[in-house]
Every structure is written in structure tokens, then in C-alpha cells.
Amino acid sequence: MPGFNRVVQWLACHNPVQMLDILRAGSELGCAMDLADLKAALDAAHPRLPLNQPLAGWESFWRGYSLLGSHLVQAKAYFRLARERAVEARDYPLVALAVFWEGACLILMGKIDASSRLVQVGTSILDSRDGGKHLYKVENLRAHTQLHAGEGAAALETLERLDSYGHPSELERASDEALRALYLISDGQQAAARRALALPHEVLKGSGSQRLKSLCELTSALIDASESPKDSPAVLQRTALAMREAKNPYLEVYARESLAVALYDTRCKSEAKSEIDASRSLRQGLKMAYTAWDQRRFTPQPATA
């Protein structure tokens, strides 16, 4: 990752079109970059890019991705633009990637029905135009949508079928397994969640992906907290701070809401209320709404964003 980052930063100033080409070819590494580093590269490259360069869809995609931690609504708009440009250019890998992240934004904003409709749009485009060769990310989005609609069992079944839709990189597969472990915890399957974390932990040793590291840390902490309720507040407090240091506000929200539940269960009700108030403020700042999954798994009582 440090080497990839240096290459991207150098190309941003010297050959910005090749920078986009490198990010396109190594999209899983691009998604593992620090968002601030990615934004800096895009800002440096933009004035040097030709007006009608063929990778305009990828520039829109990476612009949206760089805003995920700060401006969710703007990120969604960029992903939609990337999707539209990708359809025009017949760039089907980008269609799939843009659909996934646009849908992820919709889910975080609580727009589950809109995400479900987007799954159908992506499936229709890819089925009819490239024979379904790039449906992996769209099916992944289907699983996320099902989970946040409160359909945990259906989401797990969809994830189990993902291998039939293609062969992603090892880093992407590891990230998906870390998310599957998180789903399993929400379904009360802690032992299965630990088994699902085996691949992510192995890949993490050599990848340097901050996103994968954060997913593994959150999932491991939730397992530890469920197995040792007495120690859960301390475990989840450390995890929430780690998510903040990693600049992953969405995972910090989940960690803090889990901490609030743990504090409530250990009769620290005033501290629990403080954590819930803090997580609600984070959600409001991020335009991040509650979903069926959030309310069932992470909040001690139903709430609205």
C-alpha cells in the first residue's frame, strides 16, 4: 500500500490520466487507500486532466469514494454520475462498482427501498449488456440491502452464493468475509463469525488495507464483547477510539452504539445515554439514518435519525 500510494501521488502531478488508469486497474487497492491521500491525489490531478478524457467515469467514482468519510450525499451523487458515464462508455466493471457504492450510500442514508431498486437496475444492465460477468458487486449490494431491511438470514444466503458470480481479488474477498462475520454476529453466530475472520486476518498481514483492518477490529471486538459481557465496555471503548483514529466514522458509529448497549446492560445508564447521544450526533452529521438492522443489533431502543 505505501508503494501504491507513492505511485498514485507522483502520477497525479506528472501523468494524471495514467493515475486514473492505475486506479482503475488496481481498484481494490484504490479502495484501500487512505481517503485523505486519495482526495489529495485527485485534487492535484484534476486541473491537468483533459476535458474529454476517456476515464471521466473513473474520476467521478474516485471523487465519490474520497468523500465517503465526510460528505455522504455528495459521494452518492458522484457514484451516480460514474454509473451513468460507465453505461455510456460500456465500462461494465465500473458499472458494478459504482452501483455497489451508490447503494451503500443509500443504505447508510436509510433509503433501503431505493437501494433495492438500484440492485434491480444494476442487474438489468449487467445481465443484458455483458451477460452478467460483473454481477459480483451487485449481488454483494443485494446482501447489504437485505441485512439492513432486517432480513439477516436472506442476506447470509446471498453472501454464500457470491462465489458463483465471479472471482474477486484476495483483498476484496477478505473484506467481504469480514463483513460476513459482522452479519453472523448480528445473527448470534459468534463461532461462525470467528471462522469467517480467518481469511481477513491472514490477508491483513500483507495488505496494509486500513478498511480491512478496521472491519476486522470492529468484528473481533464485537465477538469478544459478546463472549465476555463484563469486559465489553472497556473492549468497545478502545474499539470506538480506534475507529476514530482510523477516520472511519461509520464504523465508529456502530462501535459507539454497541458500547452504549454494553454500558446499559452493565447498569451504567448515564454513560450509556452519553454514548447514544454522541452516536446520534455522528449519524446526523453524516446524514446516516437508522435501518432495521441498526435498531435491532446496536441500539437499546428504537430511534430516528
N, C-alpha and C positions, 0 to 999 in steps of 0.2 A: 504493500500500500504506500509506504513512503516514496518508493521509486516511481510508482504510477502517478502519484500526486505531483512530484517534481516535473515529470514529463508533461503533464497537463498544464501546469503553471507556465512552463517555458514556451510551450506551443501557443498558449493564449496570447503571448506577446509577439511571437515570431511567425506562426502559421496557424491562425485561428480555425481555418477550415479543416486542417488536419487534426486540430484538437477535437473538433466535433466528430471527426471520423474515428479517432481513437476512443472517444467516449461511447460512440455507437458500437464499435467492435467489442469493447470491454464494458458493456452496460452494467454487469453485476459488480464490477469494480467501481464504476462511477457511482452506483447506488450505495457503495460502502464508504465513499469519501466523506470527510467532514463537511457539513453543509456550508460553513463559512468559507472554507477553501474552494469549494465548488462555485459559490457565488462570486468570489474574488476573481476566479479564472474567467467566468462568463462576463463579468463587468469589464475585464481587461480585453477580452476578445471582441465584444460586440461592436465597438467603433471600427474595427479592422475587417469585419465580415462584409462580403459583397451583398448588395441589396437582394438579389435573386439567387442566392446560393442554394444548392440542391438539398442541403441538410437543415433547412429552416425549421422543419418539424422537430428535429432533434434539439435545436436550440430552444424551441418553445418547451419541449419536455424537460430539459435540464434546468431551464429557468424556473419552471414549476417545482421541480424536485428541490431546488435550492431554497425555496420559500416554505417548505413543509413545516419547519420548526417555528415559523414566525407569522406567516400570512396565509392561512388555510384557504380563504376564499379566492385570493389571487392565484394560489397554487392550482386550485381546481380549474380556474379559467385558462391557465396556461396548458394544463393537461388536455382540456377540451380542444384548444387550438391545435395542439400537437396531434391529437387524434384526427381532426379534420384534415390537416395537412398531410398526415400519413396516408389517409384514404386516397387523397388526390394523387400522391406520389406512388401509390401501390406498395408502400413500405409496411408489410404486414407484421413484422416483429415489433415495429414501433406502435402500430395499431393496438396490439395486445398489451404492450407495456403502458401506453397512455390510458387505455381503458381501465387497467388494474388500478393505477394510481388516482385517476379521476374518481373511480368508485370508492377507493379508500378514503378520499376526501369527503365524499358524500356520506359515507358511513360515520366518519368522525363528526360530521355536522348533524347526525341524527336522521339523515334522509335515506332511510333504508329502502323505501319503495323506489326511489329514484335510482339507487344503486342496483336494485333488482332489474329495473328496466334497462339499465346500461349493460348488464350481463347479457340480456337478450339481444341488444344492438350489436355488441361485440361478437357474440356467437354467430349472428346472422351474417355479418361482414366477413368473418374469417371462414365460415362454412362455405359461403357461396363464391368467395374470390380466391382463396388459397387452399381449399379442400380441408380446412381445419388443422393445418400443420402447426399453427401457433396458438392453439386454444388453451395451453397450459395456464397462462396468467389469468385468462378469463374465468376458467374453472376455479382457480385459486380465489378470485374475487367472489365467485358464487359461494364458496365456503365461508368467507368472511361475512357475506351478507346474511347467510343462513344463521350463523352464530349470533350476530348482533340482532337478528329478529327473534332470538330466543329459541332457535331450532338447533340446539347443540348436537344432537345425535345425527341429524342430517348433514351438518357441517363436517363432522368427523368422517362420515361415509364419503362425502365429496373429496375430502383430503386423501382418503385411502385410494381413490381412483385416479389421482393425479398422474401417476407414473404412466398411465395409458395415453396421456396427451403429449408426450414428448420427453426429452432428456435434458433438463436444465443443467447448468453448471453445478459443481460441487458446492460452491458458496451459496447459490440460490436454494439448492436442495436443503442445505443445513439451516438456512433461515426459515424455510417452510417447516422443517422438523421442530425448530424452536417454537414456532407459533402453534404447531400441532400439540406440543407439550403444554402450552398455555391453555389450549382448548380442553385438553384432558383434565387439567387441574380443575377447570370450571365445571367439569362433569364428575368430579370427585375421584378421578382415577390417578392418584399420585404415583403409584408404582409404574404404571404405563407411561406417565409423564417423564419419570426419571430415565426409563429406557429410551424414550424418544429424544432425550437430550444427549445421548451418547455421540451421535454423529456431529451435532453442532459443537460440542466441546472439542472433538477431535479436529474438526476443520478450523476452529478458532485458534488453535496453536500456531497455525502458519499463515492465517489470512490477515490479521490486523484490522478486521472489519469492526468498526465501532457499533454499527447497528446490530450485528450478530452478537457482539459481546454484551450489549445492553439487554437484548432479548434473553440471553442465557442467564444473566444476573437476575433479572426480574423473575423468570420462571423458577430458577433454583431457590430464590428467596421465598417464593410463594409455597413451594413444596416444603421447605424447612419450617416455615411458619405453621403450615397445616399439621405437620408432624410433631411440633413442639409448641403448643399454644402459649405456654408460659414465657418462652423466649421470643415469641413472634413480634411484639412491639419493637424490641431492640433490632431484630433482623430487618424488619421492614423500614425502620427509621434509617438505617445505613443504606438500604437499597434506594430509598427515595432521594437521599443526598447524592448517591452515585448517579442516578438518572439525571439529576440537575447538573452535576459536573460534566456529564456526557452530552449535555444540551439536547436531551430528548424529552421535551415537555409532555408528550402524550404518554410515554411510559411512566413519567413522574406522577402524572395524574392517577394512573392505575395503582402505582405503589402507595401513594398517599391515601387513596381511598381504602386500600387493603389495610394500611396502618390504622386508619380510623376504626375499621371493623375490629381489628385486634385490640385496640385500646378500649373500645366499647365492651368487648367480651371480657376483658380483664378489669372491668369496672372503673376505668379511668375516663369517665364520661366527659369531663370538661376538656381534657386533652383530645378526646375523640371529636368533639364539636369543633375545636380549633383546626384539626386536620381536614374535616369535612368543609369548613369554611374556606380554607386555603385551596383545596382541590376545586371547589366550585368557582373560586376566583380565577384559577388557572383555566378551567373549562370556558368560562365566559370570555377571557382574553383570547383564547384560541378559536373561538366560535365553535366549540366542541360540545355537542349535545349528549344527553344520556340516551342509551339504547336499552333494549330489553336485557341484553347480556350484562351491561354495566350495572343496571339496577339489581339484577339477581346475584351477581358474583361479588361486586365491590362496594355497594352502598348499604348501610344499615337500614335505610328507609327510602321509599321512592322519592325522587326529587326531579325537578325540571330545571333545565339549563336556562 
